[in-house]
Amino acid sequence: MQSLIIYLIVVVVFTVEAKDCDDHGYCPSKWYCKDGKCAKMIKPPGACDRSVECIGGSHCESVGWSEWLNQDKPSGKGDYELTEDFREEGMLTCDNPTAIECRTVETHIPAAETGQVFDTSTNCTVEGGLGCTNNQQEAGSRCQNYEVRYYCSDKRCTERCRADADCLMYKGGRKKYCTSGGLVTLVKGYCEPQKVDGEACSRHQECQKKRFCKNAICKEAEEAVTCHISCVGPNPKNPQRIKVGDNVYVTYSCIFVRQGPQGPMYIEAELILHRKFIVESGNGTSPLTLSGHHTELIKLPGIYTYEIRGVMKNCINHRKYCSWGKRCVIYV
């Protein structure tokens, strides 16, 4: 029975490929008519001659400049952005690039203007790419982080779209946006990778997950916690002078802030005393303030420490900023 099913599948595929056609209407979905025979449509970024060969809403176009490519970091021996590596990783899709540009990732300074030394065979060349070795630089200097891009003159099926949802039909579509503006329009745009912190943007959908567009720049959600604690004795004239038998009055408060794409965001938070006891908890829209107090009788001489820590739950981006601790120390 299993061999029969396999045989039927082979026969069906063969029949579609071998089917004669006068135009594309004779071929099934995701197939087109080529030289009188039905042929399977090409997915981006496959090579093509005409747009009708490309699947979905993609077009057959000259590629032009590729995206900026960066697959190495300047740790260890150096920074190596090599053409061979980009081909192996599938990051460089055109067959015969005709030009290359190389620059620093952070400042976008052309590699040739940095004053650093590059390997002879990979001195920003199409064939080799860019290679920088740390021990070839001046004493105490290391290679910067570089990125490269290639100019591709051959034709490829490009990812075209009229709305962000159109990008879902392409590889990695959930991490792409449509340059047409996100709304269905008559003019097609391109599906582009979402942007990281600091890159220019015009709407939230252009930024990577957990980021938003503010002042035309992609940025992460803003989260912060600040706390205050006070420990005083019963003498108002000298509250820091505490002796055995006195009560210590501990007051504390923390302010929680979380700003997102639409402004202030919802927060859940709690206050923890001595890193063990939850003494206050609450929720609400940013900014959220939680406060409380604690009284303790001093029975023995010594050094006493009181610590309060504010913790914001479900931290979006910066865990180290989503909690904050403060302490006070008294001497008896």
Phi and psi restraints in degrees (value plus and minus 20) as a CYANA .aco file:
   2 GLN   PHI     -83.2   -43.2
   2 GLN   PSI     -60.9   -20.9
   3 SER   PHI     -86.0   -46.0
   3 SER   PSI     -52.0   -12.0
   4 LEU   PHI     -87.1   -47.1
   4 LEU   PSI     -61.6   -21.6
   5 ILE   PHI     -83.5   -43.5
   5 ILE   PSI     -63.7   -23.7
   6 ILE   PHI     -81.6   -41.6
   6 ILE   PSI     -60.8   -20.8
   7 TYR   PHI     -83.2   -43.2
   7 TYR   PSI     -62.5   -22.5
   8 LEU   PHI     -84.9   -44.9
   8 LEU   PSI     -60.6   -20.6
   9 ILE   PHI     -81.8   -41.8
   9 ILE   PSI     -64.9   -24.9
  10 VAL   PHI     -81.1   -41.1
  10 VAL   PSI     -62.1   -22.1
  11 VAL   PHI     -84.6   -44.6
  11 VAL   PSI     -61.2   -21.2
  12 VAL   PHI     -84.9   -44.9
  12 VAL   PSI     -67.3   -27.3
  13 VAL   PHI     -80.8   -40.8
  13 VAL   PSI     -63.1   -23.1
  14 PHE   PHI     -84.0   -44.0
  14 PHE   PSI     -58.8   -18.8
  15 THR   PHI     -84.2   -44.2
  15 THR   PSI     -61.6   -21.6
  16 VAL   PHI     -85.3   -45.3
  16 VAL   PSI     -65.6   -25.6
  17 GLU   PHI     -85.2   -45.2
  17 GLU   PSI     -53.9   -13.9
  18 ALA   PHI    -108.6   -68.6
  18 ALA   PSI     -24.5    15.5
  19 LYS   PHI     -87.0   -47.0
  19 LYS   PSI     110.5   150.5
  20 ASP   PHI     -94.3   -54.3
  20 ASP   PSI     130.9   170.9
  21 CYS   PHI    -170.4  -130.4
  21 CYS   PSI     128.8   168.8
  22 ASP   PHI    -119.2   -79.2
  22 ASP   PSI     -50.0   -10.0
  23 ASP   PHI    -172.2  -132.2
  23 ASP   PSI    -198.7  -158.7
  24 HIS   PHI     -86.5   -46.5
  24 HIS   PSI     -43.1    -3.1
  25 GLY   PHI     -85.2   -45.2
  25 GLY   PSI     -38.2     1.8
  26 TYR   PHI    -100.7   -60.7
  26 TYR   PSI     -32.7     7.3
  27 CYS   PHI    -122.1   -82.1
  27 CYS   PSI     131.0   171.0
  28 PRO   PHI     -91.1   -51.1
  28 PRO   PSI     156.7   196.7
  29 SER   PHI     -78.0   -38.0
  29 SER   PSI     120.3   160.3
  30 LYS   PHI      49.5    89.5
  30 LYS   PSI       0.4    40.4
  31 TRP   PHI    -149.3  -109.3
  31 TRP   PSI     137.4   177.4
  32 TYR   PHI    -160.5  -120.5
  32 TYR   PSI     147.5   187.5
  33 CYS   PHI    -113.9   -73.9
  33 CYS   PSI     101.9   141.9
  34 LYS   PHI    -152.6  -112.6
  34 LYS   PSI      97.8   137.8
  35 ASP   PHI      33.6    73.6
  35 ASP   PSI      20.4    60.4
  36 GLY   PHI      60.8   100.8
  36 GLY   PSI     -15.0    25.0
  37 LYS   PHI    -149.6  -109.6
  37 LYS   PSI     127.4   167.4
  38 CYS   PHI     -94.0   -54.0
  38 CYS   PSI     111.5   151.5
  39 ALA   PHI    -149.6  -109.6
  39 ALA   PSI     129.3   169.3
  40 LYS   PHI     -92.7   -52.7
  40 LYS   PSI     117.1   157.1
  41 MET   PHI     -86.0   -46.0
  41 MET   PSI     137.2   177.2
  42 ILE   PHI    -119.8   -79.8
  42 ILE   PSI     114.4   154.4
  43 LYS   PHI    -109.0   -69.0
  43 LYS   PSI     125.4   165.4
  44 PRO   PHI     -80.4   -40.4
  44 PRO   PSI     121.6   161.6
  45 PRO   PHI    -121.9   -81.9
  45 PRO   PSI      28.5    68.5
  46 GLY   PHI     -87.6   -47.6
  46 GLY   PSI     132.4   172.4
  47 ALA   PHI     -89.0   -49.0
  47 ALA   PSI     126.0   166.0
  48 CYS   PHI    -171.2  -131.2
  48 CYS   PSI     149.5   189.5
  49 ASP   PHI    -135.5   -95.5
  49 ASP   PSI     -54.4   -14.4
  50 ARG   PHI    -156.8  -116.8
  50 ARG   PSI     135.0   175.0
  51 SER   PHI     -84.6   -44.6
  51 SER   PSI     -47.6    -7.6
  52 VAL   PHI     -84.6   -44.6
  52 VAL   PSI     -38.9     1.1
  53 GLU   PHI     -98.2   -58.2
  53 GLU   PSI     -36.6     3.4
  54 CYS   PHI    -109.4   -69.4
  54 CYS   PSI     120.4   160.4
  55 ILE   PHI     -95.0   -55.0
  55 ILE   PSI     131.8   171.8
  56 GLY   PHI      42.1    82.1
  56 GLY   PSI    -157.1  -117.1
  57 GLY   PHI    -116.3   -76.3
  57 GLY   PSI      -7.5    32.5
  58 SER   PHI     -93.8   -53.8
  58 SER   PSI     138.2   178.2
  59 HIS   PHI    -140.4  -100.4
  59 HIS   PSI     135.3   175.3
  60 CYS   PHI    -113.5   -73.5
  60 CYS   PSI      92.9   132.9
  61 GLU   PHI    -161.8  -121.8
  61 GLU   PSI     138.6   178.6
  62 SER   PHI     -86.1   -46.1
  62 SER   PSI     113.9   153.9
  63 VAL   PHI     -89.4   -49.4
  63 VAL   PSI     -61.6   -21.6
  64 GLY   PHI      51.5    91.5
  64 GLY   PSI    -165.6  -125.6
  65 TRP   PHI     -94.7   -54.7
  65 TRP   PSI     115.8   155.8
  66 SER   PHI     -95.7   -55.7
  66 SER   PSI     155.8   195.8
  67 GLU   PHI     -87.9   -47.9
  67 GLU   PSI     142.0   182.0
  68 TRP   PHI     -91.3   -51.3
  68 TRP   PSI     107.3   147.3
  69 LEU   PHI    -129.9   -89.9
  69 LEU   PSI     115.5   155.5
  70 ASN   PHI    -169.8  -129.8
  70 ASN   PSI      86.7   126.7
  71 GLN   PHI    -139.3   -99.3
  71 GLN   PSI     -13.3    26.7
  72 ASP   PHI    -155.8  -115.8
  72 ASP   PSI     140.1   180.1
  73 LYS   PHI    -140.4  -100.4
  73 LYS   PSI     129.3   169.3
  74 PRO   PHI     -97.1   -57.1
  74 PRO   PSI      13.5    53.5
  75 SER   PHI    -113.4   -73.4
  75 SER   PSI     146.1   186.1
  76 GLY   PHI      50.6    90.6
  76 GLY   PSI    -143.1  -103.1
  77 LYS   PHI     -98.2   -58.2
  77 LYS   PSI     -48.4    -8.4
  78 GLY   PHI     141.3   181.3
  78 GLY   PSI    -178.0  -138.0
  79 ASP   PHI    -140.6  -100.6
  79 ASP   PSI     102.1   142.1
  80 TYR   PHI    -147.0  -107.0
  80 TYR   PSI      87.7   127.7
  81 GLU   PHI    -129.5   -89.5
  81 GLU   PSI      64.6   104.6
  82 LEU   PHI    -121.6   -81.6
  82 LEU   PSI     120.5   160.5
  83 THR   PHI     -78.1   -38.1
  83 THR   PSI     -62.9   -22.9
  84 GLU   PHI     -80.7   -40.7
  84 GLU   PSI     -61.4   -21.4
  85 ASP   PHI     -87.1   -47.1
  85 ASP   PSI     -59.4   -19.4
  86 PHE   PHI     -84.4   -44.4
  86 PHE   PSI     -55.7   -15.7
  87 ARG   PHI     -87.5   -47.5
  87 ARG   PSI     -64.1   -24.1
  88 GLU   PHI     -83.9   -43.9
  88 GLU   PSI     -54.9   -14.9
  89 GLU   PHI    -103.2   -63.2
  89 GLU   PSI     -25.5    14.5
  90 GLY   PHI      56.5    96.5
  90 GLY   PSI      -5.4    34.6
  91 MET   PHI    -103.8   -63.8
  91 MET   PSI     -47.4    -7.4
  92 LEU   PHI    -125.7   -85.7
  92 LEU   PSI      92.3   132.3
  93 THR   PHI    -121.3   -81.3
  93 THR   PSI     -41.5    -1.5
  94 CYS   PHI    -100.5   -60.5
  94 CYS   PSI     132.4   172.4
  95 ASP   PHI     -98.8   -58.8
  95 ASP   PSI     -61.9   -21.9
  96 ASN   PHI    -152.2  -112.2
  96 ASN   PSI      55.7    95.7
  97 PRO   PHI     -82.7   -42.7
  97 PRO   PSI     124.9   164.9
  98 THR   PHI    -129.1   -89.1
  98 THR   PSI     -30.5     9.5
  99 ALA   PHI    -173.6  -133.6
  99 ALA   PSI     142.4   182.4
 100 ILE   PHI    -163.4  -123.4
 100 ILE   PSI     126.4   166.4
 101 GLU   PHI    -146.9  -106.9
 101 GLU   PSI     122.1   162.1
 102 CYS   PHI    -151.7  -111.7
 102 CYS   PSI     116.6   156.6
 103 ARG   PHI    -173.5  -133.5
 103 ARG   PSI     148.1   188.1
 104 THR   PHI     -96.9   -56.9
 104 THR   PSI     128.0   168.0
 105 VAL   PHI     -90.3   -50.3
 105 VAL   PSI     -66.0   -26.0
 106 GLU   PHI     -97.2   -57.2
 106 GLU   PSI     -65.4   -25.4
 107 THR   PHI    -127.5   -87.5
 107 THR   PSI     -26.9    13.1
 108 HIS   PHI      40.5    80.5
 108 HIS   PSI      11.3    51.3
 109 ILE   PHI    -103.5   -63.5
 109 ILE   PSI     111.8   151.8
 110 PRO   PHI     -74.6   -34.6
 110 PRO   PSI     120.2   160.2
 111 ALA   PHI     -76.9   -36.9
 111 ALA   PSI     -56.5   -16.5
 112 ALA   PHI     -87.0   -47.0
 112 ALA   PSI     -37.4     2.6
 113 GLU   PHI    -119.4   -79.4
 113 GLU   PSI     -17.1    22.9
 114 THR   PHI    -104.5   -64.5
 114 THR   PSI     -38.5     1.5
 115 GLY   PHI      62.2   102.2
 115 GLY   PSI     -17.2    22.8
 116 GLN   PHI    -105.6   -65.6
 116 GLN   PSI     139.2   179.2
 117 VAL   PHI    -117.1   -77.1
 117 VAL   PSI     113.9   153.9
 118 PHE   PHI    -136.9   -96.9
 118 PHE   PSI     133.8   173.8
 119 ASP   PHI     -80.8   -40.8
 119 ASP   PSI     123.0   163.0
 120 THR   PHI     -77.7   -37.7
 120 THR   PSI     -64.9   -24.9
 121 SER   PHI     -99.7   -59.7
 121 SER   PSI     -32.3     7.7
 122 THR   PHI    -150.4  -110.4
 122 THR   PSI      28.3    68.3
 123 ASN   PHI    -113.4   -73.4
 123 ASN   PSI      42.6    82.6
 124 CYS   PHI      38.7    78.7
 124 CYS   PSI      38.2    78.2
 125 THR   PHI    -136.4   -96.4
 125 THR   PSI     130.2   170.2
 126 VAL   PHI     -79.7   -39.7
 126 VAL   PSI     -61.8   -21.8
 127 GLU   PHI     -90.0   -50.0
 127 GLU   PSI     -59.6   -19.6
 128 GLY   PHI    -124.4   -84.4
 128 GLY   PSI     -52.3   -12.3
 129 GLY   PHI      74.4   114.4
 129 GLY   PSI    -161.0  -121.0
 130 LEU   PHI    -151.8  -111.8
 130 LEU   PSI     109.3   149.3
 131 GLY   PHI    -151.2  -111.2
 131 GLY   PSI     108.0   148.0
 132 CYS   PHI    -149.0  -109.0
 132 CYS   PSI     106.8   146.8
 133 THR   PHI    -130.2   -90.2
 133 THR   PSI     110.2   150.2
 134 ASN   PHI     -79.9   -39.9
 134 ASN   PSI     -63.4   -23.4
 135 ASN   PHI     -94.8   -54.8
 135 ASN   PSI     -19.9    20.1
 136 GLN   PHI    -115.9   -75.9
 136 GLN   PSI     -23.1    16.9
 137 GLN   PHI    -110.1   -70.1
 137 GLN   PSI     154.1   194.1
 138 GLU   PHI     -82.1   -42.1
 138 GLU   PSI     136.2   176.2
 139 ALA   PHI     -76.2   -36.2
 139 ALA   PSI     110.3   150.3
 140 GLY   PHI      62.7   102.7
 140 GLY   PSI     -20.6    19.4
 141 SER   PHI    -128.8   -88.8
 141 SER   PSI     125.1   165.1
 142 ARG   PHI    -143.2  -103.2
 142 ARG   PSI     141.5   181.5
 143 CYS   PHI     -82.8   -42.8
 143 CYS   PSI     122.2   162.2
 144 GLN   PHI     -99.0   -59.0
 144 GLN   PSI     152.8   192.8
 145 ASN   PHI    -108.0   -68.0
 145 ASN   PSI     100.1   140.1
 146 TYR   PHI    -133.3   -93.3
 146 TYR   PSI     140.8   180.8
 147 GLU   PHI    -159.9  -119.9
 147 GLU   PSI     134.8   174.8
 148 VAL   PHI    -154.2  -114.2
 148 VAL   PSI     140.6   180.6
 149 ARG   PHI    -163.6  -123.6
 149 ARG   PSI     134.4   174.4
 150 TYR   PHI    -139.1   -99.1
 150 TYR   PSI     128.0   168.0
 151 TYR   PHI    -117.1   -77.1
 151 TYR   PSI     103.0   143.0
 152 CYS   PHI    -135.5   -95.5
 152 CYS   PSI      99.8   139.8
 153 SER   PHI    -114.2   -74.2
 153 SER   PSI     -33.1     6.9
 154 ASP   PHI     -95.7   -55.7
 154 ASP   PSI     143.3   183.3
 155 LYS   PHI    -111.3   -71.3
 155 LYS   PSI     120.1   160.1
 156 ARG   PHI    -158.0  -118.0
 156 ARG   PSI     135.1   175.1
 157 CYS   PHI     -92.8   -52.8
 157 CYS   PSI      98.8   138.8
 158 THR   PHI    -121.6   -81.6
 158 THR   PSI     135.0   175.0
 159 GLU   PHI    -105.3   -65.3
 159 GLU   PSI      78.8   118.8
 160 ARG   PHI    -121.3   -81.3
 160 ARG   PSI     134.6   174.6
 161 CYS   PHI    -177.9  -137.9
 161 CYS   PSI     140.6   180.6
 162 ARG   PHI    -135.6   -95.6
 162 ARG   PSI     -35.5     4.5
 163 ALA   PHI    -169.9  -129.9
 163 ALA   PSI     139.9   179.9
 164 ASP   PHI     -76.1   -36.1
 164 ASP   PSI     -56.8   -16.8
 165 ALA   PHI     -83.8   -43.8
 165 ALA   PSI     -45.1    -5.1
 166 ASP   PHI     -83.7   -43.7
 166 ASP   PSI     -46.4    -6.4
 167 CYS   PHI     -90.0   -50.0
 167 CYS   PSI     -36.2     3.8
 168 LEU   PHI     -86.0   -46.0
 168 LEU   PSI     -39.8     0.2
 169 MET   PHI     -96.4   -56.4
 169 MET   PSI     -31.7     8.3
 170 TYR   PHI    -124.4   -84.4
 170 TYR   PSI     144.8   184.8
 171 LYS   PHI     -81.5   -41.5
 171 LYS   PSI     111.0   151.0
 172 GLY   PHI      47.1    87.1
 172 GLY   PSI       7.1    47.1
 173 GLY   PHI     -81.9   -41.9
 173 GLY   PSI     -46.8    -6.8
 174 ARG   PHI     -88.4   -48.4
 174 ARG   PSI     -36.3     3.7
 175 LYS   PHI    -129.1   -89.1
 175 LYS   PSI       3.9    43.9
 176 LYS   PHI    -147.8  -107.8
 176 LYS   PSI     141.7   181.7
 177 TYR   PHI    -153.1  -113.1
 177 TYR   PSI     143.9   183.9
 178 CYS   PHI    -118.9   -78.9
 178 CYS   PSI     108.2   148.2
 179 THR   PHI     -92.4   -52.4
 179 THR   PSI     -27.8    12.2
 180 SER   PHI     -89.9   -49.9
 180 SER   PSI     -34.4     5.6
 181 GLY   PHI      99.2   139.2
 181 GLY   PSI     -24.5    15.5
 182 GLY   PHI      74.6   114.6
 182 GLY   PSI     -42.5    -2.5
 183 LEU   PHI    -119.9   -79.9
 183 LEU   PSI     132.4   172.4
 184 VAL   PHI     -84.0   -44.0
 184 VAL   PSI     100.9   140.9
 185 THR   PHI    -151.7  -111.7
 185 THR   PSI     148.9   188.9
 186 LEU   PHI     -96.9   -56.9
 186 LEU   PSI     -46.2    -6.2
 187 VAL   PHI    -113.3   -73.3
 187 VAL   PSI     106.5   146.5
 188 LYS   PHI     -99.8   -59.8
 188 LYS   PSI     125.2   165.2
 189 GLY   PHI    -131.6   -91.6
 189 GLY   PSI    -183.7  -143.7
 190 TYR   PHI    -140.2  -100.2
 190 TYR   PSI     127.4   167.4
 191 CYS   PHI    -103.1   -63.1
 191 CYS   PSI      98.3   138.3
 192 GLU   PHI    -140.1  -100.1
 192 GLU   PSI     131.0   171.0
 193 PRO   PHI     -82.5   -42.5
 193 PRO   PSI     120.9   160.9
 194 GLN   PHI     -83.2   -43.2
 194 GLN   PSI     135.0   175.0
 195 LYS   PHI    -114.9   -74.9
 195 LYS   PSI     140.0   180.0
 196 VAL   PHI    -123.1   -83.1
 196 VAL   PSI    -197.8  -157.8
 197 ASP   PHI     -76.9   -36.9
 197 ASP   PSI     115.5   155.5
 198 GLY   PHI      70.9   110.9
 198 GLY   PSI     -31.5     8.5
 199 GLU   PHI    -104.1   -64.1
 199 GLU   PSI     129.7   169.7
 200 ALA   PHI     -88.6   -48.6
 200 ALA   PSI     124.7   164.7
 201 CYS   PHI    -171.1  -131.1
 201 CYS   PSI     145.1   185.1
 202 SER   PHI    -144.1  -104.1
 202 SER   PSI     -31.9     8.1
 203 ARG   PHI    -177.9  -137.9
 203 ARG   PSI     142.3   182.3
 204 HIS   PHI     -82.2   -42.2
 204 HIS   PSI     -54.8   -14.8
 205 GLN   PHI     -83.8   -43.8
 205 GLN   PSI     -37.4     2.6
 206 GLU   PHI     -97.7   -57.7
 206 GLU   PSI     -34.5     5.5
 207 CYS   PHI    -118.7   -78.7
 207 CYS   PSI     131.4   171.4
 208 GLN   PHI     -82.9   -42.9
 208 GLN   PSI     145.1   185.1
 209 LYS   PHI     -72.7   -32.7
 209 LYS   PSI     122.4   162.4
 210 LYS   PHI      48.4    88.4
 210 LYS   PSI      -1.0    39.0
 211 ARG   PHI    -147.9  -107.9
 211 ARG   PSI     142.6   182.6
 212 PHE   PHI    -165.5  -125.5
 212 PHE   PSI     144.4   184.4
 213 CYS   PHI    -115.9   -75.9
 213 CYS   PSI      96.6   136.6
 214 LYS   PHI    -155.5  -115.5
 214 LYS   PSI     107.6   147.6
 215 ASN   PHI      35.8    75.8
 215 ASN   PSI      19.3    59.3
 216 ALA   PHI      45.7    85.7
 216 ALA   PSI       1.4    41.4
 217 ILE   PHI    -152.3  -112.3
 217 ILE   PSI     116.9   156.9
 218 CYS   PHI     -93.2   -53.2
 218 CYS   PSI     112.2   152.2
 219 LYS   PHI    -169.0  -129.0
 219 LYS   PSI     140.3   180.3
 220 GLU   PHI     -99.3   -59.3
 220 GLU   PSI     141.0   181.0
 221 ALA   PHI     -79.5   -39.5
 221 ALA   PSI     120.5   160.5
 222 GLU   PHI    -110.2   -70.2
 222 GLU   PSI     104.5   144.5
 223 GLU   PHI    -156.2  -116.2
 223 GLU   PSI     114.9   154.9
 224 ALA   PHI    -176.5  -136.5
 224 ALA   PSI     130.4   170.4
 225 VAL   PHI    -152.9  -112.9
 225 VAL   PSI     111.7   151.7
 226 THR   PHI    -149.2  -109.2
 226 THR   PSI     118.4   158.4
 227 CYS   PHI    -149.2  -109.2
 227 CYS   PSI     137.8   177.8
 228 HIS   PHI    -160.0  -120.0
 228 HIS   PSI     121.4   161.4
 229 ILE   PHI    -160.2  -120.2
 229 ILE   PSI     124.4   164.4
 230 SER   PHI    -155.1  -115.1
 230 SER   PSI     114.6   154.6
 231 CYS   PHI    -146.1  -106.1
 231 CYS   PSI      95.1   135.1
 232 VAL   PHI    -154.8  -114.8
 232 VAL   PSI     138.1   178.1
 233 GLY   PHI    -115.8   -75.8
 233 GLY   PSI    -192.8  -152.8
 234 PRO   PHI    -100.2   -60.2
 234 PRO   PSI     -33.2     6.8
 235 ASN   PHI    -105.9   -65.9
 235 ASN   PSI      87.4   127.4
 236 PRO   PHI     -85.6   -45.6
 236 PRO   PSI     -45.7    -5.7
 237 LYS   PHI     -96.8   -56.8
 237 LYS   PSI     -48.4    -8.4
 238 ASN   PHI    -162.4  -122.4
 238 ASN   PSI      54.4    94.4
 239 PRO   PHI     -84.9   -44.9
 239 PRO   PSI     -38.7     1.3
 240 GLN   PHI    -105.9   -65.9
 240 GLN   PSI     -28.5    11.5
 241 ARG   PHI    -111.6   -71.6
 241 ARG   PSI      89.6   129.6
 242 ILE   PHI    -147.5  -107.5
 242 ILE   PSI     116.3   156.3
 243 LYS   PHI    -147.0  -107.0
 243 LYS   PSI     149.2   189.2
 244 VAL   PHI     -78.4   -38.4
 244 VAL   PSI     114.3   154.3
 245 GLY   PHI      77.5   117.5
 245 GLY   PSI     -32.1     7.9
 246 ASP   PHI    -102.4   -62.4
 246 ASP   PSI     135.8   175.8
 247 ASN   PHI    -113.3   -73.3
 247 ASN   PSI     117.1   157.1
 248 VAL   PHI    -120.1   -80.1
 248 VAL   PSI     107.8   147.8
 249 TYR   PHI    -122.7   -82.7
 249 TYR   PSI      92.8   132.8
 250 VAL   PHI    -126.2   -86.2
 250 VAL   PSI      99.0   139.0
 251 THR   PHI    -138.1   -98.1
 251 THR   PSI     124.4   164.4
 252 TYR   PHI    -169.5  -129.5
 252 TYR   PSI     136.8   176.8
 253 SER   PHI    -179.1  -139.1
 253 SER   PSI     131.3   171.3
 254 CYS   PHI    -156.9  -116.9
 254 CYS   PSI     122.2   162.2
 255 ILE   PHI    -131.7   -91.7
 255 ILE   PSI     108.4   148.4
 256 PHE   PHI    -132.4   -92.4
 256 PHE   PSI     111.0   151.0
 257 VAL   PHI    -147.7  -107.7
 257 VAL   PSI     113.9   153.9
 258 ARG   PHI    -165.5  -125.5
 258 ARG   PSI      95.7   135.7
 259 GLN   PHI    -133.0   -93.0
 259 GLN   PSI     113.2   153.2
 260 GLY   PHI    -149.4  -109.4
 260 GLY   PSI    -182.0  -142.0
 261 PRO   PHI     -76.8   -36.8
 261 PRO   PSI     -59.1   -19.1
 262 GLN   PHI    -120.5   -80.5
 262 GLN   PSI      -7.2    32.8
 263 GLY   PHI      88.1   128.1
 263 GLY   PSI    -166.0  -126.0
 264 PRO   PHI     -78.5   -38.5
 264 PRO   PSI     118.7   158.7
 265 MET   PHI    -133.5   -93.5
 265 MET   PSI     146.4   186.4
 266 TYR   PHI     -91.3   -51.3
 266 TYR   PSI     122.2   162.2
 267 ILE   PHI    -153.9  -113.9
 267 ILE   PSI     119.5   159.5
 268 GLU   PHI    -139.7   -99.7
 268 GLU   PSI     111.7   151.7
 269 ALA   PHI    -169.4  -129.4
 269 ALA   PSI     147.0   187.0
 270 GLU   PHI    -171.4  -131.4
 270 GLU   PSI     136.9   176.9
 271 LEU   PHI    -129.7   -89.7
 271 LEU   PSI     113.1   153.1
 272 ILE   PHI    -139.9   -99.9
 272 ILE   PSI     105.8   145.8
 273 LEU   PHI    -116.6   -76.6
 273 LEU   PSI     110.9   150.9
 274 HIS   PHI      37.0    77.0
 274 HIS   PSI       6.0    46.0
 275 ARG   PHI      41.7    81.7
 275 ARG   PSI      -2.6    37.4
 276 LYS   PHI    -150.1  -110.1
 276 LYS   PSI     -62.9   -22.9
 277 PHE   PHI    -128.4   -88.4
 277 PHE   PSI     102.8   142.8
 278 ILE   PHI     -98.3   -58.3
 278 ILE   PSI      92.2   132.2
 279 VAL   PHI    -122.7   -82.7
 279 VAL   PSI     -41.9    -1.9
 280 GLU   PHI    -167.8  -127.8
 280 GLU   PSI     127.9   167.9
 281 SER   PHI    -169.3  -129.3
 281 SER   PSI     136.4   176.4
 282 GLY   PHI    -194.4  -154.4
 282 GLY   PSI     155.6   195.6
 283 ASN   PHI    -170.8  -130.8
 283 ASN   PSI     141.8   181.8
 284 GLY   PHI     138.3   178.3
 284 GLY   PSI    -194.8  -154.8
 285 THR   PHI    -103.9   -63.9
 285 THR   PSI     120.8   160.8
 286 SER   PHI     -79.8   -39.8
 286 SER   PSI     121.2   161.2
 287 PRO   PHI    -102.5   -62.5
 287 PRO   PSI     122.3   162.3
 288 LEU   PHI    -132.3   -92.3
 288 LEU   PSI     111.3   151.3
 289 THR   PHI    -135.6   -95.6
 289 THR   PSI     109.1   149.1
 290 LEU   PHI    -140.5  -100.5
 290 LEU   PSI     116.6   156.6
 291 SER   PHI    -166.4  -126.4
 291 SER   PSI     145.8   185.8
 292 GLY   PHI    -194.7  -154.7
 292 GLY   PSI    -194.4  -154.4
 293 HIS   PHI    -169.7  -129.7
 293 HIS   PSI     142.6   182.6
 294 HIS   PHI    -169.5  -129.5
 294 HIS   PSI     116.9   156.9
 295 THR   PHI    -139.7   -99.7
 295 THR   PSI     116.2   156.2
 296 GLU   PHI    -159.0  -119.0
 296 GLU   PSI     115.4   155.4
 297 LEU   PHI    -104.9   -64.9
 297 LEU   PSI     108.2   148.2
 298 ILE   PHI    -104.9   -64.9
 298 ILE   PSI      96.5   136.5
 299 LYS   PHI    -122.8   -82.8
 299 LYS   PSI     -45.2    -5.2
 300 LEU   PHI    -155.6  -115.6
 300 LEU   PSI     132.9   172.9
 301 PRO   PHI     -90.6   -50.6
 301 PRO   PSI     135.4   175.4
 302 GLY   PHI     131.5   171.5
 302 GLY   PSI    -184.5  -144.5
 303 ILE   PHI    -130.4   -90.4
 303 ILE   PSI     107.5   147.5
 304 TYR   PHI    -138.9   -98.9
 304 TYR   PSI     113.9   153.9
 305 THR   PHI    -139.8   -99.8
 305 THR   PSI     114.5   154.5
 306 TYR   PHI    -144.1  -104.1
 306 TYR   PSI     110.1   150.1
 307 GLU   PHI    -149.9  -109.9
 307 GLU   PSI     115.9   155.9
 308 ILE   PHI    -139.9   -99.9
 308 ILE   PSI     120.0   160.0
 309 ARG   PHI    -151.0  -111.0
 309 ARG   PSI     106.0   146.0
 310 GLY   PHI    -115.1   -75.1
 310 GLY   PSI     110.6   150.6
 311 VAL   PHI    -145.6  -105.6
 311 VAL   PSI     103.0   143.0
 312 MET   PHI    -112.3   -72.3
 312 MET   PSI     104.4   144.4
 313 LYS   PHI     -99.8   -59.8
 313 LYS   PSI     139.0   179.0
 314 ASN   PHI      32.3    72.3
 314 ASN   PSI      32.6    72.6
 315 CYS   PHI     -79.7   -39.7
 315 CYS   PSI     115.3   155.3
 316 ILE   PHI    -105.2   -65.2
 316 ILE   PSI     -70.8   -30.8
 317 ASN   PHI    -141.6  -101.6
 317 ASN   PSI     -78.7   -38.7
 318 HIS   PHI    -128.9   -88.9
 318 HIS   PSI      75.3   115.3
 319 ARG   PHI     -81.0   -41.0
 319 ARG   PSI     -54.4   -14.4
 320 LYS   PHI     -90.2   -50.2
 320 LYS   PSI     -39.1     0.9
 321 TYR   PHI    -116.1   -76.1
 321 TYR   PSI     -25.1    14.9
 322 CYS   PHI    -112.7   -72.7
 322 CYS   PSI     -14.1    25.9
 323 SER   PHI    -165.9  -125.9
 323 SER   PSI     130.6   170.6
 324 TRP   PHI    -171.5  -131.5
 324 TRP   PSI     118.1   158.1
 325 GLY   PHI    -142.7  -102.7
 325 GLY   PSI     126.8   166.8
 326 LYS   PHI    -156.1  -116.1
 326 LYS   PSI     127.5   167.5
 327 ARG   PHI    -159.3  -119.3
 327 ARG   PSI     138.2   178.2
 328 CYS   PHI    -151.0  -111.0
 328 CYS   PSI     131.1   171.1
 329 VAL   PHI    -146.4  -106.4
 329 VAL   PSI     112.8   152.8
 330 ILE   PHI    -143.0  -103.0
 330 ILE   PSI     127.7   167.7
 331 TYR   PHI    -135.4   -95.4
 331 TYR   PSI     104.8   144.8
